[in-house]
Amino acid sequence: MMKKINIWFNHWFSTAYHIINLIKQDNDTAFHIIGTSRNPDSVVKNACDEWYSEPDTHGREYIDFCLDFCKKHNIDIFAPRFNQLDVCRYADEFEKINVKLLADSYDKISFLHDKAKAYNLFTEKNIGYVPDYRIVRTAEEFEKGFKELSENHEKLCLKFTSDEGATSFRIIDSEPLGPFQRAGNHIDYQKAVADISWLKGEKEIMLMPLLSGNEVSADCLQTQDGTIIIPRFKTNTRTEYIRHDPRIISACKDFFEKFGLDTPCNIQFIYHNDIPYFLEINTRMSGGIQLTCMASGVNIPNIAVNKLLGIQKPWHMPAEEVKITHIETPVILK
């Protein structure tokens, strides 16, 4: 009889549906997945063996909920996405009740969640290519930074240094939008100045050139057999490529040697004038990791949870380029 391991996924993106199914592809361990969410119609529910609603709380109140939930459901591994930083801040309390976190230390995660610190790390440690950028808080700093960067770059963009899912990303236009034009992710220069003034220095903002090439999402995991690094090249369509660009592989290897993470992460790059520039590091599995796993044959989610249990799963990286796509699949909710 296979050993049963309880894994809890709290409020995750819908793509956790694929991550959970990948974890369950195991011949040695019976992974029992328990999911919670504030969204009663989350498709993740269909991949879980048990499902519960989650309270809309934050901070210490949320941590107390998590600790109680782990005790009640005999959780062995907790894969936090929602409130990941707070959960990792109290990692010692989960360790006391024998719960392993599928997340790195609070110090490392909090550092990488700050884009300014991550960019400084890559610059100071000479890791890969880092785009020109300025960190601003006030309208005056923004205007100065915009003028400096505009001397060498045609188009600029901005985003908060602490952000998830690029919700604050804006392309800066020199002129206001015309009639019937939608703003979308665009903002004109004068409105940017006004908005930053309104923030009164409460938000740190990264100002940088708009990089125009293809994005690359490198799904990574450190293992005893070496570091899994699988660059997935995105296009303007649903077609993506697994392509082993030595510059991206080298930058990722440098990151793991000079900083390192123990659990799965996603390092993002974007090409500009044929140079792959560093964008950001997500301290969790990416939303497209199922594409990476299918195209490469390397099951990162399963390898990662087994690693937490002290089990070394073999993996082999294919050398050839692989093209992959995906389609919308209808799912009847439970």
Rosetta silent file (secondary structure, phi, psi, omega in degrees, C-alpha in Angstrom):
SEQUENCE: MMKKINIWFNHWFSTAYHIINLIKQDNDTAFHIIGTSRNPDSVVKNACDEWYSEPDTHGREYIDFCLDFCKKHNIDIFAPRFNQLDVCRYADEFEKINVKLLADSYDKISFLHDKAKAYNLFTEKNIGYVPDYRIVRTAEEFEKGFKELSENHEKLCLKFTSDEGATSFRIIDSEPLGPFQRAGNHIDYQKAVADISWLKGEKEIMLMPLLSGNEVSADCLQTQDGTIIIPRFKTNTRTEYIRHDPRIISACKDFFEKFGLDTPCNIQFIYHNDIPYFLEINTRMSGGIQLTCMASGVNIPNIAVNKLLGIQKPWHMPAEEVKITHIETPVILK
SCORE:     score description
SCORE:     0.000 S_00000001
   1 L     0.000  130.476 -178.561    0.000    0.000    0.000 S_00000001
   2 L   -71.528  145.149  177.711    1.357    3.386   -1.026 S_00000001
   3 E   -69.165  138.557 -179.689    2.047    5.974    1.654 S_00000001
   4 E   -97.731  130.267  178.103   -0.525    8.796    1.756 S_00000001
   5 E  -123.195  125.171  178.806    0.703   12.404    1.894 S_00000001
   6 E   -89.705  122.937  178.283   -1.705   15.304    2.440 S_00000001
   7 E  -118.430  131.767 -179.976   -0.866   18.434    0.440 S_00000001
   8 E  -110.481  126.127  170.251   -2.775   21.692    0.890 S_00000001
   9 E  -106.907  116.738  175.947   -3.119   24.339   -1.806 S_00000001
  10 L   -82.777 -160.736 -172.586   -4.657   27.536   -0.451 S_00000001
  11 L   -56.298   97.156 -177.027   -6.207   30.270   -2.646 S_00000001
  12 L  -109.472  170.787  170.029   -4.268   29.703   -5.915 S_00000001
  13 L   -67.225  163.323 -178.319   -4.613   30.755   -9.529 S_00000001
  14 L   -63.330  -24.268 -178.644   -6.756   28.474  -11.689 S_00000001
  15 L   -69.350   -9.255  172.491   -3.608   26.970  -13.234 S_00000001
  16 H   -60.174  -22.035  174.510   -3.022   25.102   -9.954 S_00000001
  17 H   -51.111  -45.683 -179.275   -5.487   22.656  -11.546 S_00000001
  18 H   -74.119  -39.995 -179.657   -2.620   21.486  -13.770 S_00000001
  19 H   -59.339  -44.717 -179.406    0.011   21.602  -11.022 S_00000001
  20 H   -63.079  -44.273  179.654   -2.086   19.306   -8.808 S_00000001
  21 H   -64.987  -32.310  176.686   -2.663   16.805  -11.606 S_00000001
  22 H   -68.840  -40.589  178.497    1.085   16.764  -12.313 S_00000001
  23 H   -60.377  -37.975 -176.239    1.853   16.073   -8.643 S_00000001
  24 L   -71.924   -9.943  178.238   -0.532   13.109   -8.685 S_00000001
  25 L   -79.253   74.075 -174.677    1.451   11.439  -11.485 S_00000001
  26 L  -142.075  132.847 -178.906    3.384    9.318   -9.000 S_00000001
  27 L   -95.556   -5.831 -173.811    3.794    5.561   -8.696 S_00000001
  28 L  -110.433  -27.289 -174.920    5.339    5.546   -5.222 S_00000001
  29 E  -130.739  137.959  175.888    3.257    7.951   -3.094 S_00000001
  30 E   -90.650  100.428  179.589   -0.487    8.573   -2.856 S_00000001
  31 E   -84.923  120.388  179.785   -0.750   12.346   -2.844 S_00000001
  32 E  -104.173  114.498 -171.883   -4.044   13.488   -1.331 S_00000001
  33 E  -100.509  127.201  176.968   -4.719   17.084   -2.365 S_00000001
  34 E  -114.834  127.297 -178.790   -6.802   19.432   -0.234 S_00000001
  35 E  -118.715  148.292  172.754   -7.761   22.794   -1.687 S_00000001
  36 E  -134.648  153.852  179.549   -9.248   25.967   -0.258 S_00000001
  37 E  -162.614  157.937  171.125  -10.356   29.181   -1.924 S_00000001
  38 L   -87.785   -6.052  178.551  -12.446   32.291   -1.480 S_00000001
  39 L  -103.872  107.818 -177.163  -13.861   31.530   -4.923 S_00000001
  40 L   -66.566  -16.363 -178.144  -16.509   28.770   -4.666 S_00000001
  41 L  -106.230   19.640  178.587  -16.373   28.249   -8.452 S_00000001
  42 L   -63.926  133.158  179.339  -12.609   27.799   -8.775 S_00000001
  43 H   -67.968  -17.966  178.455  -11.771   25.062  -11.299 S_00000001
  44 H   -57.887  -29.189  179.644   -8.965   23.965   -8.944 S_00000001
  45 H   -54.036  -37.507 -176.928  -11.709   22.251   -6.942 S_00000001
  46 H   -65.960  -24.165 -178.902  -12.044   19.615   -9.684 S_00000001
  47 H   -90.533  -11.474 -173.989   -8.430   18.496   -9.243 S_00000001
  48 L   -91.214  154.995  175.580   -8.625   18.249   -5.455 S_00000001
  49 L   -86.844  -26.576  174.017   -9.622   15.292   -3.293 S_00000001
  50 E  -138.472  152.665 -175.387  -11.122   17.607   -0.660 S_00000001
  51 E  -145.857  135.737 -179.271  -12.323   21.195   -0.958 S_00000001
  52 E  -141.992  155.182  175.425  -13.191   23.915    1.562 S_00000001
  53 E   -77.836  158.628 -175.736  -13.981   27.618    1.555 S_00000001
  54 L  -124.485  137.843 -179.468  -11.382   30.040    2.862 S_00000001
  55 L   -71.738  149.441  178.286  -11.962   33.157    5.020 S_00000001
  56 L   -87.033   74.083 -178.555  -11.171   36.586    3.594 S_00000001
  57 L  -127.569  167.349 -178.956   -8.575   37.463    6.223 S_00000001
  58 L  -139.793  174.389  173.096   -4.978   38.676    6.248 S_00000001
  59 H    61.286 -145.214 -175.303   -1.995   38.953    8.549 S_00000001
  60 H   -62.985  -32.996  179.220   -1.879   37.082   11.836 S_00000001
  61 H   -62.742  -38.576  178.997   -5.559   36.148   11.621 S_00000001
  62 H   -70.161  -38.711  178.189   -4.899   34.324    8.359 S_00000001
  63 H   -61.686  -41.288  178.038   -1.849   32.551    9.805 S_00000001
  64 H   -62.690  -39.532  175.604   -3.954   31.281   12.712 S_00000001
  65 H   -60.641  -45.329 -178.387   -6.491   29.948   10.212 S_00000001
  66 H   -62.201  -44.941 -179.772   -3.683   28.183    8.303 S_00000001
  67 H   -63.056  -43.071  178.561   -2.191   26.607   11.425 S_00000001
  68 H   -64.732  -39.545 -179.453   -5.601   25.380   12.597 S_00000001
  69 H   -64.868  -42.400  179.728   -6.382   24.026    9.127 S_00000001
  70 H   -61.888  -41.406  179.468   -3.093   22.115    8.999 S_00000001
  71 H   -66.857  -44.778 -175.416   -3.757   20.518   12.388 S_00000001
  72 H   -65.228  -35.284 -173.089   -7.359   19.627   11.583 S_00000001
  73 L  -108.695   13.199  176.685   -6.554   18.022    8.214 S_00000001
  74 L    51.306   50.147 -177.139   -3.183   16.449    9.087 S_00000001
  75 L   -71.663  132.493  175.565   -1.384   18.432    6.416 S_00000001
  76 L   -95.498  -40.875 -179.156    2.101   17.179    5.496 S_00000001
  77 E  -131.359  131.403  177.888    2.958   19.773    2.830 S_00000001
  78 E  -113.580  120.751  178.386    1.501   23.290    2.488 S_00000001
  79 E  -105.587   87.444 -175.210    1.878   24.998   -0.925 S_00000001
  80 L   -80.837  134.894  168.087    1.000   28.640   -0.193 S_00000001
  81 L  -116.147  -57.846  176.340    0.248   31.119   -2.959 S_00000001
  82 L   -67.041  133.773  179.848   -2.140   33.567   -1.270 S_00000001
  83 L    56.062   35.562 -177.468   -0.374   35.456    1.556 S_00000001
  84 H   -57.000  -41.412 -178.215    2.819   33.562    0.769 S_00000001
  85 H   -61.683  -46.564 -179.913    4.999   36.167    2.465 S_00000001
  86 H   -63.679  -41.055  179.372    3.063   36.040    5.743 S_00000001
  87 H   -59.987  -45.813 -178.192    3.048   32.240    5.739 S_00000001
  88 H   -70.489  -26.120  176.224    6.834   32.135    5.261 S_00000001
  89 H   -61.704  -33.058 -178.271    7.310   34.777    7.967 S_00000001
  90 L  -108.448   33.182 -177.071    5.879   32.260   10.437 S_00000001
  91 H   -56.669  -34.719 -177.960    7.577   29.182    8.946 S_00000001
  92 H   -63.992  -30.043  179.199    8.841   28.083   12.368 S_00000001
  93 H   -72.027  -32.481  175.385    5.257   27.704   13.625 S_00000001
  94 H   -73.148  -37.089  178.240    4.437   25.361   10.742 S_00000001
  95 H   -61.941  -35.892 -179.490    7.655   23.439   11.371 S_00000001
  96 H   -64.032  -27.009  179.300    6.584   22.895   15.003 S_00000001
  97 L  -104.457   19.963  174.260    3.476   21.046   13.818 S_00000001
  98 L    63.100   36.797  175.643    5.497   19.042   11.238 S_00000001
  99 L  -106.210  125.477  177.518    4.199   20.868    8.167 S_00000001
 100 E   -91.975  134.323  179.422    6.663   21.372    5.311 S_00000001
 101 E   -94.796  130.851  172.827    6.236   24.538    3.231 S_00000001
 102 L   -85.609   64.069 -178.254    6.602   24.402   -0.536 S_00000001
 103 L  -164.339  154.745 -178.075    8.159   27.853   -0.372 S_00000001
 104 L   -84.628 -175.974 -176.685   11.535   29.335    0.453 S_00000001
 105 L   -65.244  153.158  179.067   12.628   31.351    3.472 S_00000001
 106 H   -58.003  -41.785 -177.595   10.917   34.621    4.302 S_00000001
 107 H   -60.170  -43.861 -178.535   14.165   36.556    3.884 S_00000001
 108 H   -71.509  -42.684 -178.067   14.708   35.307    0.333 S_00000001
 109 H   -66.614  -44.485 -179.378   11.086   35.628   -0.779 S_00000001
 110 H   -63.492  -34.755  178.046   10.627   39.144    0.637 S_00000001
 111 H   -64.334  -48.865 -175.369   13.878   40.176   -1.068 S_00000001
 112 H   -75.589  -22.006  176.077   12.826   38.881   -4.496 S_00000001
 113 H   -68.054  -20.028  177.519    9.285   40.253   -4.222 S_00000001
 114 L   -92.744  107.398 -174.734   10.881   43.703   -4.331 S_00000001
 115 H   -60.744  -33.857  179.198   11.791   44.232   -7.998 S_00000001
 116 H   -62.958  -43.326  179.047   14.293   46.968   -7.144 S_00000001
 117 H   -67.031  -39.134  179.396   16.233   44.601   -4.865 S_00000001
 118 H   -64.706  -41.934  178.757   16.069   41.816   -7.456 S_00000001
 119 H   -66.183  -40.302  177.299   17.420   44.132  -10.179 S_00000001
 120 H   -62.794  -39.490  178.508   20.177   45.341   -7.853 S_00000001
 121 H   -59.589  -49.247 -178.856   21.067   41.705   -7.091 S_00000001
 122 H   -63.677  -35.652  179.381   21.435   40.851  -10.789 S_00000001
 123 H   -70.233  -51.244 -176.490   23.464   44.017  -11.368 S_00000001
 124 H   -66.030  -36.125 -178.344   25.793   43.650   -8.375 S_00000001
 125 L   -90.011    2.274  179.037   26.343   39.910   -8.904 S_00000001
 126 L    56.460   50.126  179.324   26.815   40.362  -12.656 S_00000001
 127 L  -101.259  113.907  175.620   23.983   37.947  -13.495 S_00000001
 128 L    59.262 -152.433 -178.624   22.796   38.132  -17.095 S_00000001
 129 E  -112.990  130.557  179.920   21.617   41.367  -18.674 S_00000001
 130 L  -115.452  129.466  179.780   19.690   44.001  -16.702 S_00000001
 131 L   -69.071  159.471  174.180   17.816   46.802  -18.504 S_00000001
 132 L   -63.536  139.985 -179.097   18.410   50.462  -17.706 S_00000001
 133 L  -157.505  162.671  173.501   16.009   51.574  -14.958 S_00000001
 134 E  -133.981  143.930  174.129   15.246   54.195  -12.315 S_00000001
 135 E  -104.659  123.306 -175.711   13.465   53.804   -8.970 S_00000001
 136 E  -130.572  153.445  174.896   11.182   56.757   -8.195 S_00000001
 137 L  -124.799  -31.215 -175.375    8.677   57.740   -5.511 S_00000001
 138 L  -110.685  164.245  177.705    7.792   61.358   -6.274 S_00000001
 139 H   -62.281  -36.576  179.874    6.590   63.200   -9.371 S_00000001
 140 H   -64.744  -43.110  177.964    9.864   65.138   -9.403 S_00000001
 141 H   -65.563  -37.511  177.994   11.908   61.918   -9.390 S_00000001
 142 H   -62.846  -47.715 -178.734    9.678   60.506  -12.130 S_00000001
 143 H   -61.742  -40.824  178.965   10.143   63.566  -14.354 S_00000001
 144 H   -66.173  -46.733  179.821   13.913   63.477  -13.845 S_00000001
 145 H   -63.977  -39.900  179.568   14.121   59.726  -14.499 S_00000001
 146 H   -61.962  -43.186  179.931   11.871   59.987  -17.553 S_00000001
 147 H   -63.799  -43.744 -178.793   14.093   62.693  -19.049 S_00000001
 148 H   -64.677  -47.209 -177.565   17.273   60.692  -18.417 S_00000001
 149 H   -70.777  -30.972 -178.394   15.965   57.423  -19.845 S_00000001
 150 H   -67.867  -17.400  179.260   14.309   59.109  -22.833 S_00000001
 151 L   -67.330  -28.302 -177.611   17.718   60.233  -24.065 S_00000001
 152 L  -119.454   -6.972 -175.568   18.567   56.629  -25.025 S_00000001
 153 L  -132.176  133.912 -174.448   15.198   54.878  -25.203 S_00000001
 154 L   -71.634  -39.925 -175.031   12.242   55.625  -27.481 S_00000001
 155 L  -132.905  139.615 -178.629    9.461   54.279  -25.249 S_00000001
 156 E  -120.958  163.174  176.602    9.252   53.866  -21.477 S_00000001
 157 E  -142.647  169.807  178.844    7.028   51.968  -19.041 S_00000001
 158 E  -142.502  160.042  174.880    6.460   51.803  -15.298 S_00000001
 159 E  -164.004  155.096  175.261    5.327   49.352  -12.615 S_00000001
 160 E   -66.834  146.770  178.826    5.339   49.127   -8.832 S_00000001
 161 L   -69.724  -23.354  173.914    8.432   47.428   -7.430 S_00000001
 162 L  -116.839  107.776 -172.691    6.100   45.138   -5.447 S_00000001
 163 L  -157.029  154.588  175.418    3.446   43.760   -7.766 S_00000001
 164 L  -133.066  132.928  178.831    1.969   40.432   -8.878 S_00000001
 165 L    74.513   18.202  177.349    0.633   39.637  -12.307 S_00000001
 166 L    56.358   33.354 -178.033    1.808   42.977  -13.761 S_00000001
 167 L   -65.888  -27.516 -177.901   -1.350   44.708  -12.497 S_00000001
 168 L   -96.668   -1.924 -176.360    0.449   48.071  -12.205 S_00000001
 169 L   -63.788  129.510  177.456    2.341   47.833  -15.527 S_00000001
 170 E  -139.856  138.817  172.120    1.738   50.846  -17.789 S_00000001
 171 E   -90.218  130.394 -174.535    3.224   51.994  -21.094 S_00000001
 172 E   -92.226  120.655  177.328    3.854   55.747  -20.996 S_00000001
 173 E   -99.835  142.498 -179.090    2.551   57.739  -23.987 S_00000001
 174 L   -68.992  -34.980 -176.664    3.815   61.242  -24.738 S_00000001
 175 L  -114.127  151.192  175.711    0.364   62.488  -25.771 S_00000001
 176 L   -61.797  155.146  177.759   -3.092   61.951  -24.202 S_00000001
 177 L   -66.073  147.060  178.283   -5.334   59.355  -25.840 S_00000001
 178 L   -82.150  179.582  179.505   -7.641   60.585  -28.559 S_00000001
 179 L   -57.444  136.333  176.471  -11.461   60.216  -28.680 S_00000001
 180 L    67.897    7.066  175.407  -12.755   56.647  -28.277 S_00000001
 181 L   -85.931  134.075  179.689   -9.253   55.299  -27.597 S_00000001
 182 L   -89.043  139.882 -177.955   -9.060   52.887  -24.681 S_00000001
 183 L   -69.354  -45.531 -177.513   -6.324   53.321  -22.134 S_00000001
 184 L    55.065 -124.816  177.567   -5.794   49.605  -21.410 S_00000001
 185 L   -98.585   23.614  176.824   -2.266   49.321  -20.091 S_00000001
 186 E  -103.309  151.288  174.381   -1.325   52.756  -21.475 S_00000001
 187 E  -146.493  136.631  179.132   -1.025   56.005  -19.525 S_00000001
 188 E   -82.217  159.001 -172.133   -0.095   59.427  -20.840 S_00000001
 189 H   -55.558  -47.348 -176.423    2.834   61.312  -19.340 S_00000001
 190 H   -65.985  -36.790  177.049    0.813   64.031  -17.602 S_00000001
 191 H   -68.718  -36.264  176.669   -1.563   61.537  -15.994 S_00000001
 192 H   -60.675  -44.119  177.981    1.414   59.510  -14.797 S_00000001
 193 H   -60.354  -45.451 -178.920    2.814   62.624  -13.130 S_00000001
 194 H   -64.635  -43.028 -179.026   -0.589   63.368  -11.532 S_00000001
 195 H   -65.462  -41.007  179.713   -1.072   59.775  -10.330 S_00000001
 196 H   -67.588  -36.370  175.368    2.404   59.583   -8.811 S_00000001
 197 H   -62.784  -39.603 -179.385    1.802   62.919   -7.051 S_00000001
 198 H   -65.052  -32.511  179.727   -1.454   61.529   -5.651 S_00000001
 199 H   -69.025  -20.762  175.843    0.410   58.513   -4.210 S_00000001
 200 L    54.309   41.017  174.670    2.507   60.935   -2.088 S_00000001
 201 L    75.785    7.614 -177.163    5.557   58.686   -2.100 S_00000001
 202 L   -76.327  -19.593 -179.105    3.722   55.672   -0.639 S_00000001
 203 L  -120.067  136.519  173.910    4.625   53.425   -3.580 S_00000001
 204 L   -88.898  131.834 -173.045    8.058   52.706   -5.021 S_00000001
 205 E  -122.106  136.236  175.394    7.927   52.712   -8.819 S_00000001
 206 E   -98.286  125.965  177.866   10.289   51.223  -11.383 S_00000001
 207 E  -111.882  127.886 -174.589   10.731   53.266  -14.550 S_00000001
 208 E  -154.992  167.306  177.134   12.414   51.466  -17.446 S_00000001
 209 E   -65.419  150.108  172.254   12.513   51.138  -21.256 S_00000001
 210 L   -79.718  113.907 -178.041    9.682   49.302  -22.969 S_00000001
 211 L   -91.289  130.969 -162.858   11.327   46.093  -24.190 S_00000001
 212 L  -102.804   -5.141 -173.700    9.709   44.903  -27.406 S_00000001
 213 L   -88.177 -165.849 -179.192   10.769   41.299  -28.007 S_00000001
 214 L   -74.666  144.791  176.359    9.466   37.886  -26.999 S_00000001
 215 E   -86.666  151.159  177.012    9.156   36.993  -23.320 S_00000001
 216 E  -127.572  128.428  178.937   10.846   33.915  -21.889 S_00000001
 217 E  -112.314  108.461 -178.380    9.585   32.118  -18.808 S_00000001
 218 E   -96.794  112.288  177.502   12.266   29.855  -17.303 S_00000001
 219 E   -86.952  126.238 -169.777   10.818   27.258  -14.923 S_00000001
 220 E  -132.541  152.545  172.770   13.506   26.216  -12.451 S_00000001
 221 E  -159.103  128.671  175.679   14.156   23.877   -9.530 S_00000001
 222 E   -79.742  129.179  178.025   17.374   23.015   -7.690 S_00000001
 223 E  -132.792  170.965  177.399   17.827   19.234   -7.234 S_00000001
 224 L   -64.601  -25.622  179.892   20.586   16.869   -6.134 S_00000001
 225 L   -89.877    7.836 -177.942   21.164   16.006   -9.799 S_00000001
 226 E   119.427 -178.604 -177.498   21.634   19.657  -10.742 S_00000001
 227 E   -94.616  123.229  172.583   19.399   22.615  -11.481 S_00000001
 228 E   -74.221  121.442  176.979   16.378   22.127  -13.696 S_00000001
 229 E  -134.913  110.171 -177.087   16.248   25.163  -16.024 S_00000001
 230 E  -124.604  100.402  179.407   13.665   25.033  -18.813 S_00000001
 231 E   -77.413  125.385  178.595   13.249   28.259  -20.847 S_00000001
 232 E  -112.010  113.415 -177.155    9.821   28.556  -22.447 S_00000001
 233 E   -85.648  124.760  178.247    9.697   31.158  -25.233 S_00000001
 234 L   -92.037  156.098  176.655    6.363   32.924  -25.628 S_00000001
 235 L  -129.201 -175.134  176.973    5.011   34.346  -28.884 S_00000001
 236 L   -80.327    0.975  177.043    2.104   36.555  -29.898 S_00000001
 237 L  -118.504 -169.730  177.195    0.072   33.383  -30.406 S_00000001
 238 L   -83.846   -2.073  178.287   -0.598   30.347  -28.212 S_00000001
 239 L   -80.609  131.568  177.926    2.430   28.605  -29.661 S_00000001
 240 E  -131.116  162.681 -175.052    5.430   28.467  -27.325 S_00000001
 241 E  -128.985  138.575  166.143    8.893   26.921  -27.598 S_00000001
 242 E   -92.866  111.838 -174.494   11.234   25.081  -25.260 S_00000001
 243 L  -137.893  128.613 -172.519   14.569   26.468  -26.443 S_00000001
 244 L   -93.994   72.657  176.327   17.888   26.232  -24.573 S_00000001
 245 L   -67.525  119.508 -176.354   19.404   29.671  -25.154 S_00000001
 246 H   -59.664  -27.162  179.400   22.854   29.471  -23.464 S_00000001
 247 H   -70.088  -38.809  178.456   22.587   33.104  -22.271 S_00000001
 248 H   -72.967  -42.340  177.173   19.384   32.409  -20.358 S_00000001
 249 H   -58.251  -44.803 -179.152   20.684   29.086  -19.022 S_00000001
 250 H   -63.272  -42.926  179.955   23.870   30.854  -17.856 S_00000001
 251 H   -63.606  -41.980  179.528   21.943   33.673  -16.128 S_00000001
 252 H   -66.397  -42.325  177.909   19.713   31.180  -14.296 S_00000001
 253 H   -61.380  -43.064  177.933   22.699   29.068  -13.220 S_00000001
 254 H   -59.759  -42.215  179.290   24.450   32.194  -11.943 S_00000001
 255 H   -59.959  -45.735 -178.090   21.352   33.133   -9.950 S_00000001
 256 H   -68.949  -33.312  178.825   21.211   29.728   -8.248 S_00000001
 257 H   -73.610  -35.054 -172.539   24.947   29.759   -7.514 S_00000001
 258 H   -99.260  -13.946  178.825   25.000   33.316   -6.159 S_00000001
 259 L  -137.108  -63.684  171.126   21.601   33.471   -4.405 S_00000001
 260 L    80.228  145.535  172.873   19.687   30.220   -4.809 S_00000001
 261 L  -139.039  149.694 -177.899   16.222   28.928   -3.985 S_00000001
 262 L   -96.639  -21.263 -177.613   15.210   25.457   -2.773 S_00000001
 263 L  -113.027  168.864 -174.036   11.648   25.327   -4.123 S_00000001
 264 L   -57.860  142.239  175.605   10.280   25.899   -7.654 S_00000001
 265 E  -142.979  171.557 -177.643   10.583   29.388   -9.102 S_00000001
 266 E  -134.239  118.155 -179.292   10.044   31.136  -12.392 S_00000001
 267 E  -106.365  124.132 -174.361   12.613   33.560  -13.824 S_00000001
 268 E  -106.667  139.045  177.539   11.302   35.857  -16.553 S_00000001
 269 E  -129.976  164.251  172.460   13.259   37.490  -19.343 S_00000001
 270 E  -143.746  135.839 -179.565   12.375   39.567  -22.382 S_00000001
 271 E   -81.338  143.622  173.015   14.351   39.987  -25.593 S_00000001
 272 E  -151.483  120.035 -175.254   15.230   43.419  -26.948 S_00000001
 273 L    53.842   42.744  176.346   17.597   43.846  -29.892 S_00000001
 274 L    66.951   18.341  176.575   18.437   40.127  -29.559 S_00000001
 275 E  -115.020  127.238  178.814   19.510   40.487  -25.900 S_00000001
 276 E   -83.759  104.842 -178.874   17.557   38.578  -23.191 S_00000001
 277 E   -89.750  142.070  175.935   17.025   41.100  -20.379 S_00000001
 278 E   -66.841  136.155  176.771   16.019   40.050  -16.871 S_00000001
 279 E  -109.477  -60.202 -178.543   12.431   40.985  -15.922 S_00000001
 280 E  -168.880  169.108  176.817   11.532   39.388  -12.577 S_00000001
 281 E  -121.816  124.576  173.365   11.530   36.272  -10.399 S_00000001
 282 E   -97.014  124.484 -177.107    8.316   34.630   -9.206 S_00000001
 283 L   -88.313   48.187  178.451    8.903   32.578   -6.051 S_00000001
 284 L  -159.896  173.647  175.633    6.268   30.042   -7.059 S_00000001
 285 L   -72.465  145.104 -175.156    5.457   27.803   -9.994 S_00000001
 286 L   -75.796  164.126  178.549    4.445   29.679  -13.129 S_00000001
 287 L   -70.779  -14.527  179.985    1.005   29.784  -14.671 S_00000001
 288 L  -115.362   21.206 -175.900    2.318   27.913  -17.710 S_00000001
 289 H   -62.931  -25.969  178.284    4.392   25.254  -15.986 S_00000001
 290 H   -64.771  -31.688  176.201    2.121   22.541  -17.404 S_00000001
 291 H   -68.545  -44.314  178.435    3.327   23.515  -20.902 S_00000001
 292 H   -59.157  -46.511 -177.079    6.939   23.323  -19.772 S_00000001
 293 H   -65.391  -43.403 -179.514    6.429   19.905  -18.177 S_00000001
 294 H   -66.766  -42.948 -176.432    4.634   18.381  -21.152 S_00000001
 295 H   -69.910  -33.294 -175.952    7.103   19.743  -23.708 S_00000001
 296 H   -95.938  -22.693 -174.306   10.209   18.728  -21.753 S_00000001
 297 L    78.207   11.443  179.463    8.981   15.559  -20.057 S_00000001
 298 L  -106.412  114.460 -175.117   10.271   16.924  -16.729 S_00000001
 299 L   -89.776   83.901 -175.107    7.553   16.912  -14.026 S_00000001
 300 H   -60.647  -46.298 -179.738    8.725   19.828  -11.867 S_00000001
 301 H   -58.549  -42.722 -179.984    5.752   19.857   -9.410 S_00000001
 302 H   -67.934  -42.289  178.145    6.132   16.148   -8.636 S_00000001
 303 H   -61.153  -39.015 -176.646    9.921   16.384   -8.322 S_00000001
 304 H   -67.035  -45.307 -178.473    9.509   19.381   -5.973 S_00000001
 305 H   -71.184  -34.335  175.916    7.104   17.751   -3.498 S_00000001
 306 H   -66.504  -35.805  176.662    9.163   14.550   -3.451 S_00000001
 307 H   -59.077  -41.602  177.462   12.257   16.649   -2.738 S_00000001
 308 H   -61.381  -30.647 -179.229   10.513   18.003    0.390 S_00000001
 309 L   -87.795    1.225 -179.907    9.927   14.399    1.469 S_00000001
 310 L    82.253   17.355 -179.255   13.585   13.503    0.945 S_00000001
 311 L  -106.883  127.024 -178.872   12.871   11.488   -2.202 S_00000001
 312 L   -95.131  112.241  178.480   15.066   12.056   -5.244 S_00000001
 313 L   -95.149  131.166 -179.458   13.136   11.696   -8.500 S_00000001
 314 L   -70.712  151.133  176.046   15.212   11.236  -11.668 S_00000001
 315 L  -149.812  154.800  179.865   14.843   13.666  -14.551 S_00000001
 316 L  -138.734  131.082 -178.298   16.409   14.143  -17.966 S_00000001
 317 L   -92.873  118.836  177.025   16.519   17.335  -19.991 S_00000001
 318 L   -69.149  142.716 -176.768   15.900   16.911  -23.741 S_00000001
 319 L   -85.956  -25.005 -173.773   18.386   18.844  -25.864 S_00000001
 320 L   -79.349  158.483  175.398   16.134   19.458  -28.853 S_00000001
 321 L   -75.505  140.218  179.542   13.738   22.371  -29.313 S_00000001
 322 E  -126.454  133.341  177.555   10.080   21.510  -28.691 S_00000001
 323 E  -101.660  135.377 -177.611    7.066   23.462  -29.951 S_00000001
 324 E  -142.008  152.718  175.176    3.881   23.384  -27.836 S_00000001
 325 L  -141.350 -178.794  177.718    0.469   25.032  -27.755 S_00000001
 326 L  -148.476  158.886 -178.982   -2.745   24.806  -25.745 S_00000001
 327 L  -128.722  158.602  174.901   -6.490   25.004  -26.327 S_00000001
 328 L   -71.551  130.885 -179.785   -9.475   26.015  -24.228 S_00000001
 329 L  -120.239  121.338  178.585  -11.000   22.930  -22.595 S_00000001
 330 L   -68.733  138.402 -179.688  -14.537   23.027  -21.145 S_00000001
 331 L  -132.077  124.251  174.173  -14.763   21.763  -17.564 S_00000001
 332 L   -77.952  122.603 -179.109  -17.984   20.999  -15.661 S_00000001
 333 L   -74.119  140.833  178.027  -17.525   22.344  -12.128 S_00000001
 334 L   -65.934    0.000    0.000  -18.154   19.946   -9.254 S_00000001
